[in-house]
Amino acid sequence: MNGKISYCVIVATAIMLAIASAILCPPPVQAEGTVPKYEVDPFWLKIPAKWVVGPLGGACIDAQDHLFILHRQEGLSTLTARDRKDEMVAAPPVMEFDPKGNLVNSWGDANVLGQYLHDCNFDKEGNIWIVGARSGFAQKWTHDGKKLLLQIGKSGVFDSSDGTSKGKPLNSNTAQFNGPSAIDVDPLNGDVYVADGHGGGNNRIAVLDKEGKFLRQWQLHRTETEQEAEHVLHCLRLGKDGMVYVCDRHMNRIQVFDKMGNFKKNIGIPWKAASSQNEDLRKYCMALWRTFPPCTLIQKIGEGTSAVSVEFSRDPNQRLMYVVNQNQREVDVFDRETGKLFWTLGHGRGLFFDGQIFDAIRAAVDSKGNVYVAEDEGRRLTRFKVIAQ
């Protein structure tokens, strides 16, 4: 009898999943351009069994197609008694995986790297740069993480009226930050570009030289009718075309500037409101997953913003631009130059099944066009593997 009951529960659950998926996962967007065929590879990462992984803060790929993942250790609650008995430990802040998903290195002290790790990137020498959005500094490390080569900004200090995270943001002409969310390095001269504008802190792109000396800054472009719009610079990347691409998160677009801060154009990111007040969905989530991932985040569906990360394809002309569209729960792939939408990755507004995207924070792209999506509250890394062009 117990076997029959268990079987019925399994069947009922499967039916619920199928119904939820059908309701929440509309057909993928059909866009112009030749769309590659992707295969979801959810078990690509080989994580040590004893590691507990919490929210992911970012992902970046080096010249050897090694994936580096930033792990927000502070997002883990205290390990349970069972976890301690089994010697479970928090995964390190920085994890490096080879193209086959093997762990080849891990390192980092969360107290040194800063809180709420948010972005990483590599310079032409292969050094890794890291920023934490709840810190006031940026760091440059050797590729293996064994040596801190440079820190721009003092630890424990913020660019604010009282030097704390609670003070009034200053956006001052100094090499100190207040919510750095993204970082990139100009391969031509080593200048460092920082999007300093997360979580109510500063709202500027700051440029520093290779030694960390402040050079210049500018803010997001606003028309007269957009003056009241919130400034949240959630991402930044330098293009080979000499332009600076910045996520204007609350306006659902990418803004493009030259390296001196002159505004060039907007690239709109799709945003479509959807009902987030679905009580049946909330109850379904609570019944199936309880509080992991936090079901209150279901309310963000249709209420969030679209542009939260930007990356380019590895071809010489960087033809493609990959943008995490958090509101639509997908990765949108554009023609970088024209801003035309080509295709999307992700299965729409579903929950937490393979191939779906939940609260994504970063999409990284390797030399073969494989896309790696790191999730914050989703606490996972999904690999979309190209199987045919």
JOMO-V479745 format. One record per residue. N is the residue number from 0. RES is the residue in three letters. PHI is phi in degrees with one decimal (NA if undefined). PSI is psi in radians with two decimals (none if undefined). D_CENTER is the distance of its C-alpha to the mean C-alpha in whole Angstrom. Layout:
BEGIN
((N:RES:PHI:PSI:D_CENTER) (N:RES:PHI:PSI:D_CENTER))
END
This chain:
BEGIN
((0:MET:NA:-0.77:48) (1:ASN:-60.5:-0.66:45) (2:GLY:-62.3:-0.72:43) (3:LYS:-65.7:-0.71:44) (4:ILE:-63.3:-0.78:42) (5:SER:-61.1:-0.73:39) (6:TYR:-62.2:-0.73:39) (7:CYS:-64.8:-0.68:39) (8:VAL:-62.5:-0.75:36) (9:ILE:-62.6:-0.79:34) (10:VAL:-63.2:-0.75:36) (11:ALA:-63.2:-0.72:35) (12:THR:-62.9:-0.75:31) (13:ALA:-60.6:-0.69:31) (14:ILE:-65.1:-0.75:32) (15:MET:-59.7:-0.75:30) (16:LEU:-61.7:-0.77:27) (17:ALA:-63.8:-0.73:28) (18:ILE:-65.0:-0.81:29) (19:ALA:-61.1:-0.73:26) (20:SER:-64.4:-0.70:24) (21:ALA:-66.4:-0.66:27) (22:ILE:-72.0:-0.73:26) (23:LEU:-95.1:-0.16:23) (24:CYS:-118.7:1.47:22) (25:PRO:-67.6:2.86:24) (26:PRO:-56.3:2.59:24) (27:PRO:-63.2:2.67:21) (28:VAL:-64.1:2.29:22) (29:GLN:-92.9:2.10:24) (30:ALA:-130.9:2.90:24) (31:GLU:-72.5:2.76:26) (32:GLY:106.0:2.76:25) (33:THR:-75.8:2.07:26) (34:VAL:-94.5:2.12:23) (35:PRO:-65.4:2.77:23) (36:LYS:-93.5:2.24:23) (37:TYR:-113.3:2.65:20) (38:GLU:-124.6:2.18:21) (39:VAL:-73.1:2.26:18) (40:ASP:-123.3:1.31:19) (41:PRO:-69.0:-0.34:18) (42:PHE:-107.1:0.39:20) (43:TRP:-63.4:-0.74:19) (44:LEU:-71.2:2.35:17) (45:LYS:-109.5:1.59:21) (46:ILE:-92.1:2.36:20) (47:PRO:-53.3:2.40:23) (48:ALA:-60.6:-0.48:25) (49:LYS:-83.7:-0.12:25) (50:TRP:-85.7:2.40:21) (51:VAL:-105.0:2.18:20) (52:VAL:-108.3:2.24:16) (53:GLY:-103.3:-2.60:14) (54:PRO:-61.9:2.44:11) (55:LEU:-94.2:2.48:8) (56:GLY:-108.2:-0.22:6) (57:GLY:173.4:2.99:5) (58:ALA:-154.5:2.49:7) (59:CYS:-148.2:2.74:10) (60:ILE:-125.1:2.32:13) (61:ASP:-88.8:-3.03:16) (62:ALA:-68.5:-0.30:20) (63:GLN:-97.9:0.22:21) (64:ASP:62.6:0.52:18) (65:HIS:-86.7:2.32:17) (66:LEU:-93.7:2.24:13) (67:PHE:-107.9:2.23:12) (68:ILE:-114.7:2.32:10) (69:LEU:-94.3:2.27:10) (70:HIS:-116.1:2.17:11) (71:ARG:-86.3:1.56:12) (72:GLN:-59.9:-0.56:16) (73:GLU:-66.4:-0.24:17) (74:GLY:-80.7:-0.09:15) (75:LEU:-88.7:2.30:18) (76:SER:-74.8:2.95:21) (77:THR:-56.5:2.33:24) (78:LEU:-62.0:2.50:25) (79:THR:-73.4:2.94:28) (80:ALA:-59.2:-0.67:32) (81:ARG:-64.0:-0.72:31) (82:ASP:-61.2:-0.76:28) (83:ARG:-65.5:-0.69:30) (84:LYS:-61.5:-0.68:33) (85:ASP:-87.6:0.12:31) (86:GLU:61.4:0.67:30) (87:MET:-71.2:2.48:26) (88:VAL:-133.8:2.71:24) (89:ALA:-69.9:2.37:20) (90:ALA:-61.2:2.58:18) (91:PRO:-64.3:2.84:18) (92:PRO:-65.0:-0.55:15) (93:VAL:-125.7:2.19:14) (94:MET:-125.9:2.35:15) (95:GLU:-116.3:2.26:16) (96:PHE:-125.0:2.48:17) (97:ASP:-82.0:3.07:20) (98:PRO:-59.7:-0.30:20) (99:LYS:-94.2:0.04:22) (100:GLY:88.4:0.15:19) (101:ASN:-81.0:2.40:21) (102:LEU:-72.9:2.12:20) (103:VAL:-111.8:-0.30:22) (104:ASN:-165.4:2.69:21) (105:SER:-154.6:2.55:19) (106:TRP:-167.7:3.09:20) (107:GLY:114.1:2.50:19) (108:ASP:-115.0:2.06:20) (109:ALA:-59.1:-0.52:18) (110:ASN:-71.3:-0.41:21) (111:VAL:-92.7:-0.70:21) (112:LEU:-73.1:-0.41:17) (113:GLY:101.3:2.88:17) (114:GLN:-89.9:2.61:15) (115:TYR:59.2:1.03:12) (116:LEU:-51.5:2.36:10) (117:HIS:-132.0:-0.45:7) (118:ASP:-161.3:2.65:7) (119:CYS:-142.1:2.76:10) (120:ASN:-163.5:2.88:12) (121:PHE:-118.1:2.51:16) (122:ASP:-91.9:3.13:19) (123:LYS:-69.7:-0.29:22) (124:GLU:-86.5:-0.07:24) (125:GLY:89.7:0.10:21) (126:ASN:-74.2:2.63:20) (127:ILE:-105.6:2.33:16) (128:TRP:-107.8:2.40:15) (129:ILE:-136.5:2.44:13) (130:VAL:-129.9:2.55:12) (131:GLY:-113.7:2.27:12) (132:ALA:-73.4:-0.19:12) (133:ARG:-112.3:0.70:15) (134:SER:-135.8:3.09:17) (135:GLY:-118.4:0.41:19) (136:PHE:-144.3:2.93:19) (137:ALA:-127.5:2.59:17) (138:GLN:-130.0:2.59:18) (139:LYS:-119.4:2.14:19) (140:TRP:-119.3:2.73:20) (141:THR:-62.9:2.76:22) (142:HIS:-55.6:-0.61:20) (143:ASP:-88.7:-0.01:22) (144:GLY:75.9:0.17:21) (145:LYS:-81.3:-0.35:25) (146:LYS:-141.5:2.29:25) (147:LEU:-82.6:2.00:23) (148:LEU:-87.5:-0.58:24) (149:LEU:-160.0:2.42:24) (150:GLN:-125.8:2.20:22) (151:ILE:-102.4:1.96:22) (152:GLY:101.7:2.59:23) (153:LYS:-86.5:2.49:25) (154:SER:-67.7:2.44:23) (155:GLY:78.3:0.08:24) (156:VAL:-122.2:2.47:25) (157:PHE:-125.3:2.67:23) (158:ASP:-78.1:1.36:24) (159:SER:-143.8:3.04:25) (160:SER:-62.2:-0.53:29) (161:ASP:-120.2:0.16:30) (162:GLY:78.8:0.08:27) (163:THR:-112.9:2.96:25) (164:SER:-69.4:-0.29:22) (165:LYS:-92.8:-0.14:24) (166:GLY:-75.2:2.98:26) (167:LYS:-71.8:2.21:26) (168:PRO:-59.1:2.46:24) (169:LEU:-107.1:-0.50:26) (170:ASN:49.8:0.78:24) (171:SER:-80.8:2.84:27) (172:ASN:-81.6:1.10:27) (173:THR:-137.7:2.86:26) (174:ALA:-90.3:0.97:24) (175:GLN:-138.6:2.48:23) (176:PHE:-117.7:3.04:20) (177:ASN:-150.9:1.26:19) (178:GLY:104.7:0.84:15) (179:PRO:-68.2:2.20:13) (180:SER:-109.8:-0.32:10) (181:ALA:-157.8:2.74:10) (182:ILE:-149.3:2.54:12) (183:ASP:-151.6:2.78:14) (184:VAL:-126.5:2.29:18) (185:ASP:-74.4:2.05:21) (186:PRO:-67.6:-0.29:23) (187:LEU:-76.9:-0.68:26) (188:ASN:-136.7:-0.01:26) (189:GLY:82.9:0.07:24) (190:ASP:-61.0:2.50:23) (191:VAL:-107.4:2.21:20) (192:TYR:-110.3:2.20:17) (193:VAL:-124.4:2.21:15) (194:ALA:-84.1:1.82:14) (195:ASP:-105.4:1.43:15) (196:GLY:-168.5:1.03:15) (197:HIS:-124.3:2.46:13) (198:GLY:64.2:0.65:15) (199:GLY:81.7:0.20:18) (200:GLY:-87.1:-2.39:18) (201:ASN:-68.6:3.03:19) (202:ASN:-143.8:1.24:18) (203:ARG:-151.8:2.78:19) (204:ILE:-99.4:2.10:18) (205:ALA:-105.9:2.40:20) (206:VAL:-118.5:2.29:21) (207:LEU:-130.3:2.74:23) (208:ASP:-81.3:-3.14:25) (209:LYS:-66.4:-0.27:25) (210:GLU:-95.1:-0.06:27) (211:GLY:95.0:0.18:25) (212:LYS:-81.0:2.33:27) (213:PHE:-65.3:2.35:26) (214:LEU:-112.9:-0.91:27) (215:ARG:-166.5:3.01:26) (216:GLN:-156.5:2.80:23) (217:TRP:-155.1:2.89:23) (218:GLN:-110.3:3.03:21) (219:LEU:-62.3:2.64:20) (220:HIS:-81.7:2.34:23) (221:ARG:-133.3:2.37:24) (222:THR:-80.6:3.06:28) (223:GLU:-60.6:-0.60:30) (224:THR:-82.4:-0.08:29) (225:GLU:-110.9:0.24:26) (226:GLN:-63.2:-0.48:27) (227:GLU:-88.6:-0.09:26) (228:ALA:-67.8:2.42:22) (229:GLU:-68.7:2.46:20) (230:HIS:-96.4:1.92:18) (231:VAL:-132.8:1.83:14) (232:LEU:-90.5:1.66:13) (233:HIS:-91.5:-0.28:9) (234:CYS:-154.6:2.87:8) (235:LEU:-161.0:2.38:11) (236:ARG:-146.5:2.51:13) (237:LEU:-89.9:2.34:16) (238:GLY:-95.7:2.76:18) (239:LYS:-68.6:-0.19:21) (240:ASP:-82.0:0.07:23) (241:GLY:83.7:0.13:23) (242:MET:-100.5:2.79:21) (243:VAL:-112.6:2.12:18) (244:TYR:-104.6:2.17:15) (245:VAL:-128.0:2.38:13) (246:CYS:-77.9:1.99:11) (247:ASP:-93.2:1.44:14) (248:ARG:-58.6:-0.83:12) (249:HIS:-78.6:-0.14:16) (250:MET:-105.7:0.10:18) (251:ASN:54.9:0.96:15) (252:ARG:-161.2:2.85:16) (253:ILE:-101.0:2.28:15) (254:GLN:-103.9:2.43:17) (255:VAL:-115.1:2.24:19) (256:PHE:-128.1:2.79:21) (257:ASP:-83.2:3.10:23) (258:LYS:-72.0:-0.18:23) (259:MET:-95.6:-0.01:26) (260:GLY:95.7:0.15:24) (261:ASN:-77.2:2.19:26) (262:PHE:-69.0:2.37:24) (263:LYS:-112.9:-0.85:25) (264:LYS:-169.5:2.91:23) (265:ASN:-108.0:2.54:21) (266:ILE:-121.7:1.89:19) (267:GLY:-71.7:2.46:18) (268:ILE:-109.4:2.31:16) (269:PRO:-53.9:2.37:18) (270:TRP:-141.9:2.19:18) (271:LYS:-135.6:2.14:20) (272:ALA:-67.6:2.53:21) (273:ALA:-141.6:2.73:22) (274:SER:-64.7:2.19:24) (275:SER:-111.2:0.00:22) (276:GLN:-100.5:0.76:26) (277:ASN:-89.3:1.74:27) (278:GLU:-65.1:-0.62:29) (279:ASP:-63.6:-0.70:29) (280:LEU:-64.1:-0.74:26) (281:ARG:-62.1:-0.77:25) (282:LYS:-65.3:-0.68:28) (283:TYR:-62.0:-0.78:27) (284:CYS:-61.9:-0.80:24) (285:MET:-65.1:-0.64:26) (286:ALA:-69.8:-0.59:28) (287:LEU:-92.3:-0.74:26) (288:TRP:-115.2:-0.08:23) (289:ARG:55.4:-2.00:25) (290:THR:-114.3:0.37:22) (291:PHE:-134.9:2.06:19) (292:PRO:-63.9:2.76:17) (293:PRO:-53.0:2.07:18) (294:CYS:-70.5:-0.27:20) (295:THR:-63.5:-0.39:20) (296:LEU:-71.6:-0.25:17) (297:ILE:-58.4:-0.54:18) (298:GLN:-65.7:-0.25:20) (299:LYS:-77.2:-0.25:16) (300:ILE:-61.8:2.15:17) (301:GLY:82.9:-0.13:18) (302:GLU:-110.6:-0.18:18) (303:GLY:-82.2:-2.91:14) (304:THR:-113.6:2.90:13) (305:SER:-96.3:-1.00:12) (306:ALA:-83.8:1.86:10) (307:VAL:-122.3:-0.27:7) (308:SER:-153.3:2.67:6) (309:VAL:-138.0:2.46:9) (310:GLU:-150.1:2.79:10) (311:PHE:-120.2:2.73:14) (312:SER:-68.1:2.83:16) (313:ARG:-90.5:0.05:18) (314:ASP:-69.0:2.78:22) (315:PRO:-55.6:-0.58:24) (316:ASN:-94.2:-0.02:23) (317:GLN:47.2:1.00:20) (318:ARG:-62.2:-0.61:21) (319:LEU:-106.1:2.52:18) (320:MET:-121.7:2.19:15) (321:TYR:-106.0:2.13:12) (322:VAL:-123.0:2.21:10) (323:VAL:-73.4:2.05:7) (324:ASN:-100.7:1.60:10) (325:GLN:-65.7:-0.69:9) (326:ASN:-62.7:-0.75:13) (327:GLN:-83.6:-0.12:14) (328:ARG:60.0:0.92:12) (329:GLU:-156.2:2.98:12) (330:VAL:-109.9:2.11:11) (331:ASP:-95.1:2.34:14) (332:VAL:-112.7:2.10:15) (333:PHE:-115.5:2.79:17) (334:ASP:-73.3:2.07:20) (335:ARG:-59.4:-0.70:19) (336:GLU:-74.7:-0.76:22) (337:THR:-95.4:-0.35:24) (338:GLY:79.3:0.21:20) (339:LYS:-77.7:2.32:22) (340:LEU:-74.5:2.19:20) (341:PHE:-96.1:-0.95:21) (342:TRP:-159.8:3.04:19) (343:THR:-129.9:2.73:16) (344:LEU:-120.1:2.51:15) (345:GLY:112.7:2.66:15) (346:HIS:-103.7:0.81:18) (347:GLY:70.0:-2.51:18) (348:ARG:-95.2:0.60:18) (349:GLY:-74.3:-2.98:19) (350:LEU:-93.5:-1.93:18) (351:PHE:-124.0:0.64:17) (352:PHE:-92.8:2.91:19) (353:ASP:-56.8:2.33:18) (354:GLY:88.1:-0.19:17) (355:GLN:-94.6:2.78:15) (356:ILE:-122.2:2.26:12) (357:PHE:-128.1:2.01:11) (358:ASP:54.8:0.83:9) (359:ALA:-66.4:2.53:6) (360:ILE:-116.2:-0.41:3) (361:ARG:-158.8:2.46:2) (362:ALA:-122.2:2.16:6) (363:ALA:-111.8:2.61:9) (364:VAL:-128.2:2.28:12) (365:ASP:-93.6:-3.08:15) (366:SER:-68.4:-0.33:19) (367:LYS:-94.0:-0.05:20) (368:GLY:92.0:0.05:17) (369:ASN:-67.3:2.47:16) (370:VAL:-115.2:2.30:12) (371:TYR:-117.2:2.08:10) (372:VAL:-110.4:2.06:8) (373:ALA:-98.0:2.32:6) (374:GLU:-110.0:2.51:7) (375:ASP:-77.0:-1.51:8) (376:GLU:-68.7:-0.39:11) (377:GLY:-67.1:-0.44:12) (378:ARG:58.6:0.77:12) (379:ARG:-154.8:2.87:12) (380:LEU:-121.5:2.11:11) (381:THR:-108.3:2.32:12) (382:ARG:-106.0:2.14:14) (383:PHE:-99.6:1.80:15) (384:LYS:-89.4:2.28:18) (385:VAL:-76.2:2.17:20) (386:ILE:-112.3:-0.23:24) (387:ALA:-163.6:2.43:26) (388:GLN:-93.8:none:25))
END
